[in-house]
Amino acid sequence: MDVGLIGLGGMGTGLAKSLLRAGHRVTVFNRTRSRAEALRADGATVASTSAEASRTGIVMTMLADDAALESQVFGDGGILASLPHGGVHISCSTISVALSDRLTAAHSAAGQDFVSCPVFGRPEAAEAGRLAVVAAGPSHVVERCKPLFESFGPKLLVIGEKPSLANVVKLSGNFLIASVLESLSEALAFARKSGVDPAVLTDFLTSTLFDAPVYKIYGGLIVAGNYDKVGFALPLGLKDIRLVMQAAESQSVPMPIASVVRDRFLTAMARGNANKDWSALGLIAMQDAGLAQISDKS
């Protein structure tokens, strides 16, 4: 299939490589052109503008936040103005439920289709085609685009015809991951200060009661303390917690744990960790326990 891809951070680059490996013809655009040029060797065509990438008829976006996506969609020469009638915009970004609904309405009014397709996984999983994918949008459009989604990973959940349902799933999942980060951080700080080797504890727990990728991956990252290797930046974690709280409030759903996790991200930001991975919540827990010199290996 012919597809454009806008946004080539760690995740976007991984998506591009998975699409190319699956045999799709991919036109890429990124504001920092060097990131797009780096994909020529993999077979990508490099676009000079987002409008050029949109003319493929199907365009994917993987951008950092609502503001970045809005600028690419609604700006001069943006996706909305450049995508052909009957074209499809697939958003793989973690965005607000409200923006997803706005994009659905705007594309419909322009005679286009909008599909929300957020993904779960870190950049290395994106490049290896090992992501978990959630899609929502008009059923015939989702079916048409399935070969693209299936190139991202073995697990695809089609949640419904309303695109923002996929964003609800994504925000719910990221809230759970952030909660795991905080609870793991607290448990490992407690273990370390009590004289238990946190590596031994993590290995034991993740091979018995907590035998799940989220505990294994993030437990390992917290034990290693290498928070400068960024798979998902800490400010993006804070952004996602704010988005889930915003969406929950609109539905009159209290989320007290989300409030705690938000404050922990704010603490991490206030201590100068904006350039670290969101697993740096482990560093904050160690610092609060008086163990900063032991845990801060980054």
N, C-alpha and C positions, 0 to 999 in steps of 0.2 A: 504494500500500500504506500501511497505518497502521503507524507505527513510533515508538517512543520513543528519545530520545537523551540520555544522561547524560554530562556533561562537556563544557564549552564553552570550553576554552582555544583557542589559535589553530587547532589541528587540528580540534577538535570543532566549532567555529563554521564552519569551511570545509566539513566534512562535512554539517552541517545545511543550509547554503546549496545545496550540490550536490543533496541529497535533495529539497529544496523546488523547485529549478529543474526537476528531473526529474518533478515532479508528485506526489510522495509527500506524505502527510499526516503531519506531524512534530510530536510533542509533546516539548518540550525541558525539561531540568532541569539546574540548576547551583547549587551552594551559594551562589555570589555571584549573586543573582537578576538583577542588572542585565544580566549577559551574556545571560541568557535573554530578558529583556524586549527587548533590542536586536534580537532576531530576529522579533518580532511583525510588523514592517513587511514582512518577507519572507514572511509567511504562517504562521509557526509558532504552535502553541498552547503556552502556558507552564504547566508543572506546578509545583505547590507542593512536591512531594516526589518522591523517586525511585520510591516505590510507585505514585504516580499515573502517572508515565511508563511504568512497567512494565505497566500494565493494558492497554496497546495490544495485547499478545500477542507482539509482537516488540520487544525493547529492545536498543539498541546502547550500548556504553560506550566512551568515549575518555578515559581517565584516566591520570595521570602515572606511576603505579608500582603494584607489587603491593599495597602497604598501602592506597592509595586505592581500588583495585578491591575488595579484600577488605571494606573498610568498607561499600561500597555494596551488595555482594552478601549478606554474612553479617550485617550489622548489623540492629538492630531495624527492622522495616518495610522491609527491603532487598529487592533484586531476587528473591532466592530465595524469600522469603515472599510476595511480591506478584505474581510472574509467574504467569499462569494455567496450569493443567495443559495440557500440549501446547504451551506457549509457548516462545519461542526467545530466548536471550541470545546476542548477537553481540558479542564483545570485539574492538575495533579497536586496543586498547592494545598497547604493547610490554611484555610481561610474561614472567615466568619460565616455563620449560617445566613446572616442578613445579606452579606455581599453575594453569596451563592444565589439567593432568591432574586436579588437585583439583576444579576447577570442572566438568569433564566428569562426574566421579563424583557430585558434589553435585546437579547439575541432573538427571542421570539418575535418581537416587534420589527426586527430587521430581516425576518425571513430566514433566520439561522437557527441552529440547535445548540444547546449547551448541555454538556455532560460533566458531572463532577466525578473525578476518579482519583481521590487521594490514596496514598500508598503508605504501608508500614515497613520500616526497615532503614538501615543506615546506608551510607553511600556505597560501601563495599558490596552490600546485598543488591543494590540497584544495578551495579555494573555486572554482577554475576547472574542477574535474572532470578533472584531469590526473594523478591518482595511479596508481601501480602497486599492484595489490591481490592479496593471497594469502589464499585461503580453505581451511579444512579442517573437516570435520564430516560427519555422516551425509549421504549423497549426496542423499536426497530433501529434506532440509532446506536444503542448499546450493542445490539447484535452485530451491526455492521462493523463496529470498532473493536469487537472482541479479539481479533488477531493482534491488535496493538496491545491490549491489556494483557493478553496471555504471554506476550514476550517479556513482561516484567517479572513474572513469577508463577509458581504452580497453584497459588490459591487466589481465586477470584470470587468475591461476594457481590452479586447484583442485588441491591437492597430495595430498589423500587424505581418508580418513574419520576419522582420529584428529586431533582439533583441535590438539594440541600440535605436530604436524608443521609447521603454519603458523608457529608461534612459533620453531621451529628455523630456518626459512627467514628470518624477520624478523631474528633475532639474528645469523645468518650475514651477512646483507646489511649490517646496521648495523656489524658488526665490520669488514667490508671498507671501508665509508665512513670509519670512524674511522682505519683504516690509511692510506687515501688522504690524509686530512687531515694525518696526521703526515708522510708521505713528501713531500707537496706542500710542507708548511711547511719541512721541512729543505732541499729542493731550492731553494726560492725564497730562503731565507736565504743559502744558499751563493752563489746567483747574484747577489743584491744586494750582498753583501760583496765579491764578486769584480769588481764593476763592470758587471754585466749588468742591464739594466732588467728587473725581474721581470714587468712588464706585457707587454713584448715577448716574453719567454720563454714566458709563459703563453699568449699568443695563438698563437704558433708551435706549441707542443706540442699545444694543444687543437684545432688545425685540421689536425693530421697524425696522429702516432702515438696521441695520447690524445683522440681525437674522441668523447668521451662526456659526458653531462650532469654526472656527478659531478665530473669534472675541470674542466669549464667553469664550473659554478656555484661550486664551492668555491675554485677557482683565482682566480676573480674576487673572491670575498669576502676572501680572504687578501691579494690585491694591494691592494684598497681599504682594508683594515684597519678596516672599520666593524663591529666586533664587538658593538656595543651594539644593533644591529638583530637581535633574536633570533628566528630561525626554529625553532631547536632548542637548548634551553638546555644549557650545558656540563655541569651536574650530571646531566642526563638521559643524556648521552653516557657519563659515568662509570658511571652505573647500568647501562646496556646492556652495557658491556664486562664489568662484574662478572657480569651475568646469563649472558653467553655463556661466560665462564670457568667459572662454576658448572655450567652444563649440560654443557660439554665434560669437566669433571672427572668428572661422574657417568658419562660414557661412556669414561673413561680415554683421553681425547684431549688430548695436550699442545698448547698454543697459545702458544708463546713470544712471538710478536709481540703478541698480546693483552696479555701481561704488560707489555711495554714501553709500549704505548699507555695502559694503565691508569695507569702511573706518570706519563706526560705529563699526563693529565687531573688527577691528584693535584697535580702541580706547578702547573698552571694554577689549581686551586682554592686552593692554599696562597698563591698570589700575589694573591689577592683578585679572581678573575675569575668568581665563581659566577653573576653576573648577566649574563654575556656569552654569545654564541652559541658553539656547540662548535667553530666554525672558529677560535676564539681560540687554538687550538694554534699557529696561525701567529704570533701575538704572542709566545708562549713561545719558539719557535724563533728569532725575531728578537732577543729579549732575550738569549738564550743566546749569540748571535753578536755581542753588543755593539751591536745596531742598534735598541734600543728607541725612541730618540727619533725615528728615521726612520720606523719602522713603526707606532707607536701613534698612529693618526689618529682613534681613537674617543674 
